[in-house]
Amino acid sequence: MPEKTEWPKFKAGEKAGEVLIGWWRELADRRGERADLRRTAKSVEVILIPAYHRLRIRLLSAGYGINNERLAVIAGLAARVRENTTTDSVARQMARVKTGTNPQVAELRFRRILETNSTEELFPILNRALSLLGNSVNLLDLAESIYGWNEYQKKRWALEYYPSLPDKASR
């Protein structure tokens, strides 16, 4: 009987998380590939780039099963991340105050993220959110959320975003 493969868990201390962070760091030295990934707008475009396949093969070699579309969205967005901040979740980072009392990602935009059902639809909307965050984000939390994008992740993000918003009474 073949060995059962598991889905990657992109968390600190997990092999998949280490593979992703190592691959992301290598992109700094492969500027052409990073630029190619940053120009993509769809997962199918990401899949045509060799850097994606290096990440995919490393995860497969580590014994993980792969959802190519979800991994492609992760790779495409990871190439846009300039700084990996690990102090907060992505949802909490989105709720942080940017100027005055406004969050970095407005509530309406955040709601649109939560209403998104497919990872392909997530690609452009999260790309915009990343730019609003200055391309500084918790990469592992972003990857874990995208790879497992479902009702649970949406609820988790809502439960982290809304309590972290600045007090509306002071607006």
Contacts in CASP RR format, 6 or more apart in sequence:
PFRMAT RR
TARGET T0000
AUTHOR 0000-0000-0000
METHOD contacts of the structure
MODEL  1
MPEKTEWPKFKAGEKAGEVLIGWWRELADRRGERADLRRTAKSVEVILIP
AYHRLRIRLLSAGYGINNERLAVIAGLAARVRENTTTDSVARQMARVKTG
TNPQVAELRFRRILETNSTEELFPILNRALSLLGNSVNLLDLAESIYGWN
EYQKKRWALEYYPSLPDKASR
3 63 0 8 1.000
5 63 0 8 1.000
5 64 0 8 1.000
5 65 0 8 1.000
6 63 0 8 1.000
6 64 0 8 1.000
6 65 0 8 1.000
7 64 0 8 1.000
7 65 0 8 1.000
7 67 0 8 1.000
7 147 0 8 1.000
7 148 0 8 1.000
8 14 0 8 1.000
8 16 0 8 1.000
8 17 0 8 1.000
8 19 0 8 1.000
8 59 0 8 1.000
8 62 0 8 1.000
8 64 0 8 1.000
8 65 0 8 1.000
8 66 0 8 1.000
8 147 0 8 1.000
9 16 0 8 1.000
9 17 0 8 1.000
9 144 0 8 1.000
10 16 0 8 1.000
10 17 0 8 1.000
10 20 0 8 1.000
10 74 0 8 1.000
10 140 0 8 1.000
10 143 0 8 1.000
10 144 0 8 1.000
10 147 0 8 1.000
11 17 0 8 1.000
11 140 0 8 1.000
11 144 0 8 1.000
12 86 0 8 1.000
12 140 0 8 1.000
15 62 0 8 1.000
16 59 0 8 1.000
16 62 0 8 1.000
16 64 0 8 1.000
17 140 0 8 1.000
17 143 0 8 1.000
19 55 0 8 1.000
19 58 0 8 1.000
19 59 0 8 1.000
19 62 0 8 1.000
20 55 0 8 1.000
20 74 0 8 1.000
20 78 0 8 1.000
20 139 0 8 1.000
20 140 0 8 1.000
20 143 0 8 1.000
21 84 0 8 1.000
21 139 0 8 1.000
21 140 0 8 1.000
23 51 0 8 1.000
23 54 0 8 1.000
23 55 0 8 1.000
23 58 0 8 1.000
23 78 0 8 1.000
24 78 0 8 1.000
24 79 0 8 1.000
24 81 0 8 1.000
24 84 0 8 1.000
24 139 0 8 1.000
26 54 0 8 1.000
27 33 0 8 1.000
27 34 0 8 1.000
27 37 0 8 1.000
27 51 0 8 1.000
27 78 0 8 1.000
27 79 0 8 1.000
28 34 0 8 1.000
30 51 0 8 1.000
33 49 0 8 1.000
33 50 0 8 1.000
33 51 0 8 1.000
34 51 0 8 1.000
34 79 0 8 1.000
36 49 0 8 1.000
36 51 0 8 1.000
37 46 0 8 1.000
37 49 0 8 1.000
37 51 0 8 1.000
37 52 0 8 1.000
37 75 0 8 1.000
37 76 0 8 1.000
37 78 0 8 1.000
37 79 0 8 1.000
37 80 0 8 1.000
38 76 0 8 1.000
38 79 0 8 1.000
38 80 0 8 1.000
39 45 0 8 1.000
40 46 0 8 1.000
40 49 0 8 1.000
40 76 0 8 1.000
41 123 0 8 1.000
41 124 0 8 1.000
41 127 0 8 1.000
42 120 0 8 1.000
42 123 0 8 1.000
43 68 0 8 1.000
43 69 0 8 1.000
43 72 0 8 1.000
43 73 0 8 1.000
43 119 0 8 1.000
43 120 0 8 1.000
43 123 0 8 1.000
44 72 0 8 1.000
46 52 0 8 1.000
46 72 0 8 1.000
46 73 0 8 1.000
46 75 0 8 1.000
46 76 0 8 1.000
47 68 0 8 1.000
47 72 0 8 1.000
49 75 0 8 1.000
51 75 0 8 1.000
51 79 0 8 1.000
52 71 0 8 1.000
52 72 0 8 1.000
52 75 0 8 1.000
52 76 0 8 1.000
55 71 0 8 1.000
55 75 0 8 1.000
56 66 0 8 1.000
56 68 0 8 1.000
56 71 0 8 1.000
59 65 0 8 1.000
59 66 0 8 1.000
59 71 0 8 1.000
60 66 0 8 1.000
67 147 0 8 1.000
69 119 0 8 1.000
69 120 0 8 1.000
70 119 0 8 1.000
70 146 0 8 1.000
70 147 0 8 1.000
70 148 0 8 1.000
70 149 0 8 1.000
71 147 0 8 1.000
73 119 0 8 1.000
73 120 0 8 1.000
73 122 0 8 1.000
73 123 0 8 1.000
73 126 0 8 1.000
73 146 0 8 1.000
74 142 0 8 1.000
74 143 0 8 1.000
74 146 0 8 1.000
74 147 0 8 1.000
76 123 0 8 1.000
77 123 0 8 1.000
77 126 0 8 1.000
77 127 0 8 1.000
77 130 0 8 1.000
77 142 0 8 1.000
77 146 0 8 1.000
78 139 0 8 1.000
78 142 0 8 1.000
78 143 0 8 1.000
80 127 0 8 1.000
80 130 0 8 1.000
80 131 0 8 1.000
80 135 0 8 1.000
81 130 0 8 1.000
81 135 0 8 1.000
81 136 0 8 1.000
81 137 0 8 1.000
81 139 0 8 1.000
81 142 0 8 1.000
82 134 0 8 1.000
82 135 0 8 1.000
82 136 0 8 1.000
83 135 0 8 1.000
83 136 0 8 1.000
83 137 0 8 1.000
84 137 0 8 1.000
84 138 0 8 1.000
84 139 0 8 1.000
84 140 0 8 1.000
85 93 0 8 1.000
85 136 0 8 1.000
85 137 0 8 1.000
85 138 0 8 1.000
86 138 0 8 1.000
86 140 0 8 1.000
87 138 0 8 1.000
88 96 0 8 1.000
88 138 0 8 1.000
89 138 0 8 1.000
89 141 0 8 1.000
89 157 0 8 1.000
89 160 0 8 1.000
90 137 0 8 1.000
90 138 0 8 1.000
90 141 0 8 1.000
90 142 0 8 1.000
90 145 0 8 1.000
90 157 0 8 1.000
91 110 0 8 1.000
91 156 0 8 1.000
91 157 0 8 1.000
91 158 0 8 1.000
91 160 0 8 1.000
91 161 0 8 1.000
91 164 0 8 1.000
92 160 0 8 1.000
92 161 0 8 1.000
92 164 0 8 1.000
93 104 0 8 1.000
93 133 0 8 1.000
93 136 0 8 1.000
93 137 0 8 1.000
93 138 0 8 1.000
94 103 0 8 1.000
94 104 0 8 1.000
94 105 0 8 1.000
94 110 0 8 1.000
94 129 0 8 1.000
94 132 0 8 1.000
94 133 0 8 1.000
94 161 0 8 1.000
95 103 0 8 1.000
95 104 0 8 1.000
95 105 0 8 1.000
95 110 0 8 1.000
95 160 0 8 1.000
95 161 0 8 1.000
95 162 0 8 1.000
95 164 0 8 1.000
95 165 0 8 1.000
95 166 0 8 1.000
96 103 0 8 1.000
96 104 0 8 1.000
96 164 0 8 1.000
97 103 0 8 1.000
97 104 0 8 1.000
97 166 0 8 1.000
98 104 0 8 1.000
98 132 0 8 1.000
100 166 0 8 1.000
101 166 0 8 1.000
101 167 0 8 1.000
101 170 0 8 1.000
101 171 0 8 1.000
102 166 0 8 1.000
103 110 0 8 1.000
103 165 0 8 1.000
103 166 0 8 1.000
104 132 0 8 1.000
104 133 0 8 1.000
105 113 0 8 1.000
105 129 0 8 1.000
105 132 0 8 1.000
105 133 0 8 1.000
107 165 0 8 1.000
109 125 0 8 1.000
109 128 0 8 1.000
109 129 0 8 1.000
109 132 0 8 1.000
110 157 0 8 1.000
110 161 0 8 1.000
112 125 0 8 1.000
113 122 0 8 1.000
113 125 0 8 1.000
113 126 0 8 1.000
113 129 0 8 1.000
113 157 0 8 1.000
114 154 0 8 1.000
114 157 0 8 1.000
114 158 0 8 1.000
116 122 0 8 1.000
116 125 0 8 1.000
116 149 0 8 1.000
119 146 0 8 1.000
119 149 0 8 1.000
122 146 0 8 1.000
122 149 0 8 1.000
126 142 0 8 1.000
126 146 0 8 1.000
130 137 0 8 1.000
145 153 0 8 1.000
145 156 0 8 1.000
145 157 0 8 1.000
END
